[in-house]
Amino acid sequence: MKDNVKKAISRRKFLSNSALAAFSFHLVPSRVFGAGAPSNKLNIAGIGVGGMGGGNLRQCGKENIVALCDVDSNYAGGTIRKYPKAKVYKDYRIMFDKQKDIDAVVIATPDHTHAVITMEAMKRGKHIYCQKPLTHTVYEARMIAEATRKYKVQTQMGNQGHSSEQIRLLKEWLADGAIGDVRQVYAWTDRPVGGAPWSNFAVKARSKDTPPVPESLDWDLWLGPVRYRPYHRDYHPLTWRAWIDFGTGPMGDMGCHIIDPAFYALDLGAPESVQATSTHWEKEVSSETFPRASIVRFKFPARGSRPPVKLTWSDGRLLPPIPDEFEKGKRFPGSGALIIGDKGCMLHGSHGAGGLRIVPETKMREYKRPEKTIPRVRTSHEGDWLRACKEGKDGTPASSNFNYGGALTEMALLGMVAIRAKDQRLEWDSKNLKFTNNDAANELLHIKYRDGWHL
């Protein structure tokens, strides 16, 4: 890993690229994609199509869905039946070898296989839409962002709120000085307590049962690069999110939605330090799963004329302090963020600053909104990616392309490392991709892949 770290991009270049997010509604040029494809249509493959992947493909329905790849044919059955003309595979590598007409791929597998699939697709020149979080480890996030610039394919991370109207309003209002200089942000989610697939599987020891693998499932391919363990229904489908080997916890799951607005609007970039505390107490449990509740505290340095920012993340229904500006009876949403300036505060819900309001409501009504200066996405999040694919390298990148999505993912996963480091303040050296004061925490920035798997 040390040799790869030496190749890590500089802090200045990283922060500059992390701010790159483009928004456009340009006309799409007329062009032919894929062997025999109708004019102006992409040939798209879905990898991991049993859950979110099926929904992402529906947003690409006007293109040619030519291939579907999933390790579990039963779980993916609904999507497979929806596209009867698409060729079906279990191994994405075989799919790429056999099917040369693929222009672009939608990746919606569990977190632990995002990076290896994404890197292979980029090496083969495919445009990529990958679900959030972009990767499973901090190291992977940096390597994928670097590779994006090398291979020059069009990319989009699946944090769909980043294409929303509200996230742009937030940035414009903050730039307008609506609440003054921001020095404090609180962000939170009710997960893992608040709903499936979390509720019954956080803080759980690994089962000693070894039931047979379903005939429809290739368990070895499902595991991909992570260390081997016997199959159990506690992991697949859906419940993999609660396990460290496969998921990224509530922060990896929801942080790329909930922290995204502040990260974008305030140009936060990389933190200088992070520390966390959580409910974990049993070694057997805490080495395998994410905690029932946690608090993560980031410190971001000043950015030009902007002051330093403290960002506090909490999950498991732990909420921030109620500000004085709140009207009597006002409550926090189950997931959301509170952005506090020296002249007031803003509150929004989960994805992409949904329900954005200045608090209290009297200030919201009095606020004279500035002119809209940031170009809007006039289509879906997936549609924005399709546009970027068709415009090509000389066009405008998608809104949450991997330069931006990689930086956001890296920040969120640093929080997950801090939770596992347990009550330690970690000083982060972004340029060299390491903590300067904790070698043990550095070991959590990546995992050792199984033989046969690599980036």
C-alpha positions as CSV (number, residue, x, y, z in Angstrom):
1,M,0.0,0.0,0.0
2,K,2.9,2.4,0.7
3,D,3.9,2.5,-3.0
4,N,0.4,3.3,-4.0
5,V,0.1,6.0,-1.3
6,K,3.2,7.7,-2.8
7,K,1.2,8.2,-5.9
8,A,-1.7,9.8,-4.1
9,I,-2.6,13.2,-5.5
10,S,-1.6,16.4,-3.7
11,R,-3.9,18.0,-1.2
12,R,-4.3,21.1,-3.4
13,K,-5.1,19.1,-6.5
14,F,-7.5,16.8,-4.6
15,L,-9.4,19.7,-3.1
16,S,-9.6,21.4,-6.4
17,N,-10.9,18.3,-8.1
18,S,-13.3,17.6,-5.2
19,A,-15.0,20.9,-6.0
20,L,-15.5,19.9,-9.6
21,A,-19.2,19.2,-10.1
22,A,-20.9,20.3,-13.3
23,F,-24.5,21.0,-14.1
24,S,-25.8,21.4,-17.6
25,F,-28.8,21.1,-19.8
26,H,-27.0,21.3,-23.1
27,L,-28.4,19.8,-26.2
28,V,-27.1,16.2,-26.8
29,P,-25.1,15.8,-30.0
30,S,-26.3,13.3,-32.6
31,R,-23.9,10.4,-32.6
32,V,-23.9,6.6,-32.7
33,F,-22.9,4.5,-29.7
34,G,-22.2,0.8,-29.7
35,A,-22.1,-1.7,-32.5
36,G,-25.4,-1.5,-34.4
37,A,-27.0,0.8,-31.8
38,P,-29.7,3.2,-33.0
39,S,-28.5,6.8,-33.3
40,N,-27.9,8.6,-30.0
41,K,-28.5,5.6,-27.8
42,L,-26.0,4.0,-25.4
43,N,-25.6,0.3,-24.9
44,I,-25.9,-0.1,-21.2
45,A,-25.1,-3.1,-18.8
46,G,-26.3,-3.4,-15.3
47,I,-24.1,-5.0,-12.6
48,G,-26.0,-5.8,-9.4
49,V,-29.6,-5.4,-10.6
50,G,-31.6,-7.0,-7.9
51,G,-32.2,-3.8,-5.8
52,M,-31.3,-0.2,-6.5
53,G,-29.7,-1.3,-9.8
54,G,-33.1,-2.1,-11.2
55,G,-34.4,1.3,-10.3
56,N,-31.3,3.0,-11.8
57,L,-31.8,1.0,-15.1
58,R,-35.4,2.1,-15.3
59,Q,-34.1,5.7,-15.4
60,C,-32.0,4.6,-18.4
61,G,-34.9,2.9,-20.1
62,K,-34.7,5.0,-23.3
63,E,-31.2,3.6,-23.9
64,N,-30.4,0.0,-25.0
65,I,-30.1,-2.3,-22.0
66,V,-28.0,-5.0,-23.6
67,A,-26.5,-6.9,-20.6
68,L,-27.4,-7.8,-17.0
69,C,-25.0,-9.2,-14.5
70,D,-25.9,-10.4,-11.0
71,V,-24.5,-13.2,-8.8
72,D,-28.0,-14.1,-7.6
73,S,-30.4,-14.9,-10.5
74,N,-33.4,-15.2,-8.2
75,Y,-32.9,-11.8,-6.5
76,A,-32.3,-10.2,-9.8
77,G,-35.2,-12.1,-11.5
78,G,-37.6,-9.2,-11.8
79,T,-35.1,-7.0,-13.6
80,I,-34.0,-9.9,-15.8
81,R,-37.6,-10.5,-16.9
82,K,-38.0,-6.8,-17.6
83,Y,-35.3,-6.8,-20.2
84,P,-35.7,-10.1,-22.1
85,K,-33.4,-9.1,-24.9
86,A,-30.4,-8.4,-22.6
87,K,-27.8,-11.1,-22.2
88,V,-27.5,-12.4,-18.6
89,Y,-24.2,-13.1,-16.7
90,K,-23.1,-13.8,-13.2
91,D,-19.4,-12.7,-13.5
92,Y,-18.9,-9.1,-14.7
93,R,-15.4,-10.0,-16.0
94,I,-16.8,-12.7,-18.3
95,M,-19.5,-10.2,-19.4
96,F,-16.8,-7.7,-20.4
97,D,-14.8,-10.3,-22.2
98,K,-17.7,-11.7,-24.2
99,Q,-19.8,-8.6,-24.9
100,K,-17.9,-5.9,-26.7
101,D,-20.8,-3.6,-27.5
102,I,-21.2,-2.2,-24.0
103,D,-20.7,1.6,-23.8
104,A,-21.6,2.2,-20.2
105,V,-22.4,0.3,-16.9
106,V,-24.6,0.9,-13.9
107,I,-23.1,-0.7,-10.8
108,A,-25.3,-1.3,-7.7
109,T,-23.7,-4.2,-6.0
110,P,-23.0,-4.2,-2.2
111,D,-20.3,-1.7,-1.1
112,H,-17.4,-4.1,-0.8
113,T,-17.4,-4.8,-4.6
114,H,-17.9,-1.3,-5.9
115,A,-14.2,-0.4,-6.4
116,V,-13.0,-3.6,-8.1
117,I,-15.9,-3.6,-10.6
118,T,-15.6,0.2,-11.2
119,M,-11.8,0.0,-11.8
120,E,-12.2,-2.9,-14.3
121,A,-14.9,-1.0,-16.1
122,M,-12.8,2.1,-16.4
123,K,-9.8,0.1,-17.7
124,R,-12.1,-1.2,-20.4
125,G,-13.2,2.3,-21.3
126,K,-16.8,2.1,-20.0
127,H,-18.7,5.0,-18.7
128,I,-19.9,4.3,-15.1
129,Y,-22.8,5.1,-12.8
130,C,-22.0,3.6,-9.4
131,Q,-24.2,3.7,-6.3
132,K,-23.0,5.5,-3.2
133,P,-20.7,5.2,-1.4
134,L,-18.4,5.0,-4.3
135,T,-16.1,2.5,-2.5
136,H,-15.7,0.4,0.6
137,T,-12.4,1.8,1.9
138,V,-10.7,5.2,2.0
139,Y,-7.8,4.0,-0.1
140,E,-10.2,2.8,-2.8
141,A,-11.9,6.1,-2.9
142,R,-8.6,7.9,-3.6
143,M,-7.5,5.4,-6.2
144,I,-10.8,5.5,-8.1
145,A,-10.7,9.3,-8.2
146,E,-7.2,9.1,-9.6
147,A,-8.1,6.5,-12.2
148,T,-11.1,8.6,-13.4
149,R,-8.7,11.3,-14.4
150,K,-6.5,8.8,-16.1
151,Y,-9.1,6.9,-18.1
152,K,-11.3,9.9,-18.9
153,V,-14.6,8.1,-18.9
154,Q,-17.9,9.8,-17.8
155,T,-18.9,9.0,-14.3
156,Q,-21.6,9.6,-11.7
157,M,-22.0,8.4,-8.1
158,G,-25.6,7.5,-7.1
159,N,-26.3,10.2,-4.5
160,Q,-29.2,11.4,-6.5
161,G,-29.9,14.5,-4.3
162,H,-26.8,16.1,-5.8
163,S,-28.8,16.7,-9.0
164,S,-31.6,18.4,-7.0
165,E,-32.8,22.0,-7.1
166,Q,-32.5,22.3,-3.3
167,I,-28.8,21.6,-3.1
168,R,-28.1,24.5,-5.5
169,L,-30.4,26.8,-3.6
170,L,-28.5,26.0,-0.4
171,K,-25.2,26.9,-2.1
172,E,-26.6,30.1,-3.6
173,W,-28.2,31.2,-0.3
174,L,-25.0,30.6,1.7
175,A,-23.0,32.5,-0.9
176,D,-25.6,35.3,-0.6
177,G,-24.8,35.5,3.2
178,A,-28.3,34.3,4.2
179,I,-27.0,33.1,7.6
180,G,-23.6,34.6,7.6
181,D,-20.3,32.7,8.0
182,V,-20.8,29.0,8.8
183,R,-18.7,27.4,11.5
184,Q,-20.8,24.5,12.7
185,V,-22.8,21.8,10.9
186,Y,-24.8,18.9,12.5
187,A,-25.9,16.0,10.3
188,W,-27.7,12.9,11.4
189,T,-29.7,9.8,10.5
190,D,-32.0,7.5,12.4
191,R,-30.3,4.4,10.9
192,P,-29.4,1.8,12.0
193,V,-32.3,1.9,14.5
194,G,-34.7,3.4,12.0
195,G,-35.7,0.6,9.6
196,A,-34.8,-2.4,7.6
197,P,-32.4,-3.7,6.7
198,W,-30.7,-2.5,9.8
199,S,-33.0,-3.0,12.7
200,N,-32.3,-6.7,13.5
201,F,-28.7,-6.9,12.4
202,A,-26.7,-4.1,14.0
203,V,-24.7,-5.2,17.0
204,K,-25.0,-8.9,16.2
205,A,-22.3,-11.6,16.5
206,R,-21.6,-13.8,13.5
207,S,-23.8,-16.9,13.4
208,K,-22.1,-20.2,13.7
209,D,-24.8,-21.8,11.5
210,T,-23.7,-22.7,7.9
211,P,-26.8,-23.2,5.9
212,P,-26.5,-24.3,2.3
213,V,-25.9,-21.7,-0.4
214,P,-29.0,-21.1,-2.5
215,E,-28.7,-22.6,-6.0
216,S,-29.4,-19.2,-7.6
217,L,-26.4,-17.6,-5.8
218,D,-22.7,-17.7,-6.6
219,W,-21.4,-17.1,-3.1
220,D,-17.7,-16.8,-4.0
221,L,-18.5,-14.1,-6.6
222,W,-20.7,-12.3,-4.0
223,L,-17.8,-12.2,-1.6
224,G,-15.5,-10.8,-4.2
225,P,-12.3,-9.3,-2.8
226,V,-13.1,-9.7,1.0
227,R,-11.9,-12.5,3.2
228,Y,-13.9,-15.7,3.0
229,R,-16.7,-16.6,5.3
230,P,-19.5,-19.2,5.0
231,Y,-22.8,-18.1,3.5
232,H,-25.6,-17.0,5.8
233,R,-28.8,-15.3,5.2
234,D,-27.7,-12.6,7.7
235,Y,-25.6,-11.2,4.8
236,H,-27.6,-11.5,1.7
237,P,-29.8,-9.9,0.5
238,L,-29.8,-6.4,2.0
239,T,-28.5,-7.1,5.5
240,W,-24.9,-6.9,4.4
241,R,-25.0,-3.2,5.3
242,A,-24.6,-4.0,9.0
243,W,-21.4,-5.9,8.6
244,I,-17.9,-4.2,8.4
245,D,-16.6,-6.6,5.8
246,F,-19.4,-5.7,3.3
247,G,-21.0,-2.4,4.2
248,T,-19.9,1.1,5.4
249,G,-22.3,1.6,8.2
250,P,-24.9,4.4,8.6
251,M,-22.4,7.1,7.6
252,G,-21.3,5.3,4.4
253,D,-24.9,4.5,3.6
254,M,-26.5,7.9,4.3
255,G,-23.7,10.3,4.8
256,C,-23.2,10.6,1.0
257,H,-26.8,11.9,1.0
258,I,-27.1,13.9,4.1
259,I,-23.6,15.5,4.4
260,D,-23.5,16.1,0.6
261,P,-25.3,19.5,0.7
262,A,-22.9,21.1,3.3
263,F,-19.8,19.4,1.7
264,Y,-20.8,20.9,-1.7
265,A,-22.1,24.3,-0.6
266,L,-19.2,25.0,1.8
267,D,-16.5,23.4,-0.3
268,L,-15.3,21.5,2.7
269,G,-12.8,19.2,1.0
270,A,-10.7,17.0,3.3
271,P,-10.9,17.2,7.1
272,E,-7.8,17.9,9.2
273,S,-9.0,15.7,12.1
274,V,-11.8,13.3,13.0
275,Q,-12.8,11.5,16.2
276,A,-15.7,9.3,17.2
277,T,-17.5,7.6,20.0
278,S,-20.1,4.8,19.8
279,T,-22.2,2.3,21.7
280,H,-19.9,-0.7,21.0
281,W,-18.7,-2.6,24.0
282,E,-18.3,-6.3,23.1
283,K,-15.2,-7.2,21.1
284,E,-16.8,-10.1,19.2
285,V,-19.6,-7.7,18.0
286,S,-17.5,-4.6,17.5
287,S,-15.0,-6.3,15.3
288,E,-17.8,-7.5,12.9
289,T,-20.6,-5.0,12.8
290,F,-21.3,-1.3,13.1
291,P,-22.6,0.2,16.4
292,R,-26.2,0.8,17.3
293,A,-25.4,4.6,17.6
294,S,-22.4,6.8,17.1
295,I,-21.2,10.4,17.1
296,V,-18.4,11.5,14.7
297,R,-16.7,14.9,14.9
298,F,-14.8,16.4,12.0
299,K,-12.8,19.5,11.8
300,F,-12.3,21.2,8.4
301,P,-9.7,23.9,7.9
302,A,-10.4,27.4,6.6
303,R,-10.9,27.6,2.9
304,G,-9.8,31.0,1.5
305,S,-11.9,33.6,3.3
306,R,-14.2,31.0,4.8
307,P,-13.7,30.1,8.5
308,P,-12.9,26.6,9.8
309,V,-15.9,24.3,10.1
310,K,-16.8,21.7,12.8
311,L,-19.1,19.0,11.4
312,T,-20.8,16.6,13.9
313,W,-22.4,13.4,12.5
314,S,-24.7,11.3,14.6
315,D,-26.7,8.1,13.9
316,G,-29.0,5.8,15.8
317,R,-31.5,8.6,16.5
318,L,-29.0,10.8,18.3
319,L,-30.0,14.3,17.5
320,P,-28.2,17.7,17.8
321,P,-29.0,20.4,20.3
322,I,-32.2,22.3,19.6
323,P,-31.2,25.9,18.5
324,D,-32.7,28.9,20.1
325,E,-34.2,29.9,16.7
326,F,-36.5,26.9,16.6
327,E,-40.2,27.7,17.0
328,K,-42.0,26.1,19.9
329,G,-42.9,22.5,18.9
330,K,-40.6,22.3,15.9
331,R,-38.9,18.9,15.6
332,F,-35.9,17.6,13.7
333,P,-36.6,15.3,10.7
334,G,-35.5,11.6,11.1
335,S,-32.5,12.3,8.9
336,G,-31.2,15.7,8.0
337,A,-28.7,18.5,8.7
338,L,-28.6,21.8,10.6
339,I,-26.2,24.4,9.2
340,I,-25.4,27.1,11.7
341,G,-24.1,30.6,10.7
342,D,-23.3,33.6,12.8
343,K,-26.5,35.3,11.5
344,G,-28.9,32.3,11.7
345,C,-29.3,28.7,10.7
346,M,-30.7,26.5,8.0
347,L,-32.4,23.1,8.3
348,H,-32.9,20.4,5.7
349,G,-33.9,16.8,5.4
350,S,-32.1,13.9,3.9
351,H,-31.3,13.6,0.2
352,G,-29.9,16.8,-1.4
353,A,-31.2,19.4,1.1
354,G,-34.8,18.3,0.8
355,G,-37.2,20.6,2.7
356,L,-34.5,23.4,2.9
357,R,-35.6,26.3,5.1
358,I,-34.1,29.1,7.0
359,V,-35.0,29.0,10.7
360,P,-37.2,30.4,12.1
361,E,-39.9,30.5,9.5
362,T,-40.3,34.3,9.9
363,K,-36.8,34.7,8.6
364,M,-37.5,32.4,5.7
365,R,-40.5,34.4,4.7
366,E,-38.6,37.7,5.0
367,Y,-35.6,36.4,3.0
368,K,-35.1,38.0,-0.4
369,R,-33.8,35.1,-2.5
370,P,-30.9,35.9,-4.8
371,E,-30.9,35.2,-8.5
372,K,-30.2,31.6,-9.5
373,T,-26.6,31.4,-10.7
374,I,-25.8,27.7,-10.7
375,P,-27.0,25.8,-13.8
376,R,-29.7,23.2,-13.0
377,V,-30.0,19.6,-13.9
378,R,-33.1,19.3,-16.0
379,T,-33.4,15.6,-15.9
380,S,-32.9,12.7,-13.5
381,H,-29.5,12.0,-11.8
382,E,-29.1,9.1,-14.1
383,G,-30.2,11.3,-17.0
384,D,-27.5,13.8,-16.2
385,W,-24.9,11.0,-16.4
386,L,-26.3,9.8,-19.8
387,R,-26.0,13.4,-21.1
388,A,-22.4,13.5,-20.0
389,C,-21.7,10.2,-21.7
390,K,-23.1,11.4,-25.0
391,E,-21.3,14.8,-24.8
392,G,-18.0,13.0,-24.3
393,K,-14.7,14.2,-22.9
394,D,-15.2,17.7,-24.3
395,G,-18.6,18.1,-22.6
396,T,-19.7,18.9,-19.1
397,P,-19.2,16.2,-16.5
398,A,-22.1,14.8,-14.5
399,S,-23.0,16.6,-11.3
400,S,-21.6,14.0,-8.9
401,N,-18.8,12.7,-11.0
402,F,-16.1,10.6,-9.3
403,N,-13.8,13.6,-8.8
404,Y,-16.5,15.0,-6.5
405,G,-18.0,11.7,-5.4
406,G,-14.6,10.2,-4.5
407,A,-13.8,13.2,-2.2
408,L,-17.2,13.0,-0.5
409,T,-16.9,9.2,-0.1
410,E,-13.4,9.5,1.3
411,M,-14.6,12.0,3.9
412,A,-17.5,9.8,5.0
413,L,-15.3,6.7,5.2
414,L,-12.8,8.5,7.4
415,G,-15.7,8.8,9.9
416,M,-16.2,5.0,9.8
417,V,-12.5,4.5,10.4
418,A,-12.7,6.8,13.5
419,I,-15.7,4.8,14.8
420,R,-13.6,1.6,14.6
421,A,-10.6,3.4,16.1
422,K,-12.7,4.0,19.2
423,D,-12.4,7.3,21.0
424,Q,-9.2,8.4,19.3
425,R,-8.6,11.8,17.8
426,L,-7.1,11.1,14.4
427,E,-5.0,13.8,12.6
428,W,-5.5,13.4,8.8
429,D,-2.8,14.1,6.2
430,S,-4.8,14.2,3.0
431,K,-1.7,14.7,0.8
432,N,-0.1,11.5,1.9
433,L,-3.3,9.5,2.6
434,K,-2.5,8.7,6.2
435,F,-3.1,9.6,9.8
436,T,-0.1,11.2,11.3
437,N,-0.7,10.1,14.9
438,N,-2.2,6.6,14.7
439,D,-0.6,3.7,12.8
440,A,-3.3,1.3,13.9
441,A,-5.9,3.5,12.3
442,N,-3.9,3.6,9.1
443,E,-4.4,-0.2,8.9
444,L,-8.1,0.5,8.6
445,L,-7.8,2.6,5.5
446,H,-7.9,-0.4,3.2
447,I,-8.2,-4.2,3.4
448,K,-6.1,-7.1,2.1
449,Y,-7.9,-8.5,-1.0
450,R,-8.3,-12.2,-1.5
451,D,-6.1,-13.9,-4.1
452,G,-7.2,-13.1,-7.6
453,W,-8.8,-9.8,-6.8
454,H,-7.2,-6.4,-7.3
455,L,-7.8,-2.8,-8.3
